[in-house]
Amino acid sequence: MSPAPTTDDPATVGRRLQLTRATQWFAGTMDDPYALLLRAETTDPAPYEERIRAHGPLFRSELPDTWVTASRAVADEVIAAPAFDWLTADGRRPGARELPLSGTALDADRARCERYGAFTAWGGPLMPAPHGAALRESAERLAHVLLDGVAAALADGATADLVDAYARRLPALVLRDQLGVPGESAAAFDEALAGCRRTLDSVLCPQLLPDAVAGARAESELTAVLASALGGTPVGREPDAVAAARTLAVGAAEPATTLIANAVQELLAHPGQWAALAQDPALAAAAVTETLRVAPPVRLEWRAAREDTEVAGERIPAHGRVVILVAAVNRDPAGHDGIPASGNGVPPASGSGGGHIRTAPFDLARPEPVPGPFGLPGDLHFSLAGPLVRAVAEAALGALAVRLPGLRATGPAVRRRRSPVLHGHARLPVAAAPAARTPTATAARN
């Protein structure tokens, strides 16, 4: 790996990160539910999301200087409004000074995303798969290769971590395949991509200094690997090609990992649903849709106001930030499923991380909702990565159901600390019934 970036003094960076963390911590002690979400200390952030909903369509979080919404109507308005973008009108990301070393791979406004889109569209220079079905077929082939190793690791009742063994490795394999990363650069690419796994979380939540430095190193290394891989190709000479490839890779890898892990966790928590998928792997698309609804891989989406504007009766000044609670938006009683978000309509007690949240149950037989789950398809920086994330997750679940229909959880899922955006997995321990295994990838596909 390359040396740590030297543009910022580590001591200065560390103090800024500590000060931002202290601000969030203090706001949490003052019972600010958004600050408590950013502290990311509970296994289930839903109660805090519901407390924000109880404040109305737009909640003002004072110390974090952020407007927050759990309303589907407000979320749709903010996503569509030209007044909101990923960067401010002067090209800055709000909070970048307070959160140094938080990465720049996803720093792109609408205009830049449109330029990148010419590279990452289906059949484009960086995405040779002509459509989603072709990508799913390619991803399924790679999934079965990976599952040979996973099945071997699960032999004789052994336990494996599905995150490291499968959910994180498959997106990296697919991205390598699509971006044309040569075999000699595979290890460096995979290591750098894994090192960028905190990028999304670091934009809103300060990471520990060693993790922040490691993330910046990883992003630099990923850029170098992609520049080398694309350098000998015609597309590599295009000014935006490497940046587009990096945005696609970082925007797809960890959200796909989280989506796969969330889906498996939900399915195994509902054995009848996992059995239905094992019986009919074509239900993988429905499983992904349901997971996007109940456990989206990106829980906090955000936009910056490029000009003074008004949303839900509140004036948002230029440079102001609005955060969308994606999972809560999908529970909005005014949204697609019409089921009340809270069991009794009363927010949890002050400082509580508990509370019962009522939503439509996880159900693979549910008709496609209209509108669909809020999330990847509408997100600005996922306009490039969203289709790939979904296709890879569908392939991952379908292959897993074919190869390991007897899969079961062997312990609680462990979530990463300081991960309020992704609520990402650190570990998902699983085992499989011996009689349920298919011996090889070739046999599974025949």
N, C-alpha and C positions, 0 to 999 in steps of 0.2 A: 504494500500500500504506500501511497505517496505521503510525504510529511504533512503534519497538521498545517492548515492555512495560517499565514502570518500577518494577514491584513488587520487582525484585531489582537490586542494584547490579552492573553488568557486570563490574567487577573481582572482586567476590566470586563471582559465577557462574563466571567464567573460572577462578578458583583451584580451586573445587570440581570443575569438570570436569577440570582438569589433575590434581588429586589422585586422582580416581577412575581416570583413565587410567593414572596412575603405579602405582596399586595393582594394576590388571589387568596392566600391563606387568611389574611385579616378580613377581607370581604366575606369569606365564608363564616368566620366567627361572628360576623354581624348578620348572619342568616340570609345572605344573598344566595338564592338557589343556583344561579348561573355560576357563581364563584365555586360553589360546592361541586358542581359538575366538572369544572376545570381542575379542581383538586383531585378528582378521579380516585376516590378512596373506597367506593362501594362496588359490590359486584353488580348491582342493578341500579343504573342511573335513572330509571323511569320515574320513581317518586319525585325527584327533584324537577324533572321535566314537567310533571303534572302540576307542581307548585307554580312553575312559570306560567303554565296555561291559565291557572286560576287568577293570575294578575291581569288577564285580558289578552287581546290579540298581539300586543307588542309590549314587552317588559323592558324597562330601562335598568340595566345593571351599572350602578354608578362608578365604583372604583375600577372595574375592568373597562369602563367607557364603551359599552356595547349595548345595542338593542337586540333583544332576543324574542323569537316567535315560535309558538307551537301550533299556529293556525295554518291550515292548508291554503286558505284563500290568500293570506298575507305571503306565504312562501311562494305560491304561484306568481303573485304580483311582483315580488322582488326579483325572482329569477328572470321574468320576462322583461322587466323595465329597463330601457336603455340608460336610465340614470344610475343603475347599479352595474358594477363590473368587478372583476377579480382584483384589479389595481385601481388606484385613484387616478384622476385626470392627469396628474404629473408623473404617472408611472410608478408609484410607490405602493407597497403593501402596508396597510395600517398595522402598527405594532412591530414593525421590523426592527426598530431600534431597541425596544424593550425585550425582544426575543432574537438576539443575535445567533448566528450559525444555525438558523432554522431552515436553511436550504433555499434554493432559487429554482429548482427544477420545474415547479408548478406555477411560477410567477409569469403568467401570460394573460393579457386582456383579450377581449373578443376579437379584435383585429388580428392579433398574433395567433390566436387559436384558429382563425380562418386560414391563415397562411400555413400553419402546421397541418391543418386538415387535408390539404392537397397531398401531403406526404403519407398520411396515416389512414386515408379512406380505403375501403375494401378494394383490393386490386391495385392499390397505389404503390409507389416506390418502396415504402416501408412496411406495407401490409399486403404481401402477395396473395393471400387468401382472397378469392373473388367475392365471397359473401360469408355470412355467419355460419351457414351449414358446412362449408368447406373448412372453416377454422375449427369448428367443433369436431369434425372427423379427424383432422390432424391432431387436435388436442387429445382426443380419445386414444389415438394410437400411442401417443407419448404417455398418457395416463396408465395404459396397460403395461408399458415397459417399467414405469415406476412401481406399479403394484406387484410386479414379480418380486421385487425386493421387499416391499411391505409385507406381502404374504409370507415370505421366508422369515422375516423378523417376527411374525406372529405365530410361528410354528410352535406346537406343543404348549399352547396356552399362554405364550409370552405376551407381554404388554409392549406397545410402541406408542410414541408420541406422534399423532397424526399430523400435527402442524409441521414439524421439522422433516418428517419422513415423506410427506405427500403434499399438504396444502401449500407450503411455501415453495417446494421444488417444482411443482407442475407449472405455475405461471412463469417461472424463470426459464424452464425448458421451452415453453411455447414462445416466449419473447425472443429467446435466442434463435429459434427456428425462423420466426418471422423477420427478424432484423438481420439475419445472415451473419451472426457472430460466429467466427470460425472456431473449430474445436480447440485450437491452442489457446484461445482467449476465454474458453467456457468457464474455467474456474475463477478467473479474475472477474468476469461479468457477474457470475452468481454471487461471489463474495461482496462485490460493490453494491449489487442490487439489494441484497439482504441488509447491508449496512445503511441503506436509505429507508429502512422500514419505519423510522420514527419521523420522517419528513412531515407527513400530514399532522401528526400530533404536535410537533414542535412549533407549528405556526400559531397555535393558541395556548399551548402549555409549555412552560420552560422545562427543558430536560436537564438532567445532571450534566455538569460541564464535560466529563469524559465522554458521555454519550453524544453531546452536541458536537464536540470536536470530531469524534469518530464518524458522525453523520456527514459532516462537511468533507472529511477526507474521502468517504465513500462516494459522495456525489462527484467530487473531482475525478476519482478513479473511474467511475462509470462513464463520465464524459470522455475520458482518454480512451477507454476501451471501445466506445462507440465510434469515436473519431477514427481510430485505427481500423475498425471493421468496415466502416463506410468509405474510408479514404481511397481505396482502390476502385471504387464504383462510380459511375456517372452521377448518381444521386448525391454521393458524398461531396461533390464539388458545389452543391447548392448551399447558399448561405445558412438556411434554416434547417438543413437536414439533420444535423447532429442534435440540435436543440429539440427538434420535433421528436426524434427517437428517444431522447432522454425523458421528455415530458410523458410520452406514451409509456415508457418502461416504469417510471416512478409512479405515474398515475394508475397503472394497472396492477403492478405486482402485489403490493400489500393489501389493497382493497380486494383483489381476487383471493388472496390467502385468507383474509378475514371472512369473506363471503362463503368460501368452502367450509371453513371451520364452523362458522355460525350455523350453516345449513346442516352439517353433520350433527352438531350438538342438538339442534331443534328436532331433527328426525329421530335421533336415538332417545331423546326425552319423550317421544311419542311413538312407542314401538309399533303401533298399528300403521302409522304413516311410513316408518322405515320398511315394514313388511310389504306395504303396497308398492313402494319404490323398487324393492328387491324383486317383486313379482313382475313389475312393468317398468323397466329403466327409462322408458320414454317419458315417465312422469318427472324426470330430472328438471325439465323446464318449469313445471309447476312448482317444484320444490324451491327453485331459485326465486320465482316470483313471490312465494310465501315468505321466504327468508328476507327478501327485500322489504316486505311489509312489516314483519314482526321484529327482525334483528338485522337492520341494514348494516352494510360494512363500513359506511361513513355516517356517523350519527350527528355530526355538526358540520353544516355547510355555511359558508359565509360570503358576503358581498360588501364591497366598499361603495359608498355614494360618491359619484363623480361630480355632483352638483347638489345644491340645496334641494331637497325634495320632501314630499309628505307621504307617509305610509300609515294607514290605520289611525288617522287623525294626529299623528306625531310628526313633528318637523325633524328630519334627519339632515344635519348639515353636511356640506361637502367634506369628504375624508372620514365621515362617520361609518361605523361598521354595523351590519345587521347579521346576526347568526341565526340560522334555521335549525331547529331541533328535528332532524329527519324522522327518527323513530316516533316522536310525539306527533308530528304532522300526520303520520300514517295511522295514528290512533285518534285523530280529530273526529269527534262525533259528527261534525259537519262534512267529513270526508267521505271516502268511498264505502266504508263498511257500516257506517251509521251506528256503531256500538259505543255507548258511553265510555269515555276514557278512564273514569275512576269508579270504583265499585260503589262508593257512597256519596260521591260529589264533594268530599271533604279532603283538603290537602293533608299530607302527613304532618305530624307534629314538628315543631321547630327543631332543626338540626337532624331530623330523622333520615336515615337512609332506607327505611322500610316503607311498608304501605302496600295495599293491594291495588293493582292496576288491572282493569278489566278490558280485554280486547277480544276480537274474534279469534277463536282457536286456530291453531296451525292445521290446515286441511288441504291436502293435495287435490281433492275433488272440487275445491271452490272454483266457480267460474271466474274467468279473468276479470278483475274489478275494473270499473270505469268511474273516474280515472284510475289508472294503475298506481302502484306504489310510488310515492315521491322518492326520488333518489337519483341513481346514476344517469338515466337517460337525459335528465334536465340539467345536470350540473355542468357548469361552464368548463372547468378543467377536466371533467370526465366526458366531454363531448368527443374527445379523442379516445379515451381509454374505456369508456363505459361498455361499448359493444364487445370488446375483447374480454373484459372482466366477466360479463354475463356468459359468453360462449365458453370460456374456460371453466367456469363454475358448473355449467350444465354438463360438460364433458367429464369433469371430475366426479360428479355425483353419479352419473350414469355408469361409468366404469367401475366405481367403487361398489355400486349395488350389484353389478354382474359378478365381480370377482370375490367380494367379501359380504355375501348376504347375511352372514351370521355375525356381523360387526356389533360390538356392544361397548358401552363406556365402562371403564374400570375405576373411575374416580372422578372427582369434580374437575371441570375445566378451570385452568388458571389463566387469569387475564393479566396483561402487562400493566405495570404501574405507570402513571403519568401518560395515560392513553385515553383521553376523553373523546377524541375525534373518532378513532377506529374502534376503541374498546377492544383492542387486539388481543389475541390469544398468545400466551407464553407457552402453554402446554395443553394438549387434549389427549389424555391417555385412553387407549382403546385396546381391545382384544377381539378375537374372532373364534367362532365355533369351528373346530377342525373339519367337520364333515361338510362345511359350507364353502370350502375354498376351491377355486379353479386353479389347476396346477401351473399353467403358463399363459402368457399374453396371447400366444398363437391359438391355444385352445379356447380362450375366452372369446376371440373374435370369429371363430369358425362355427 
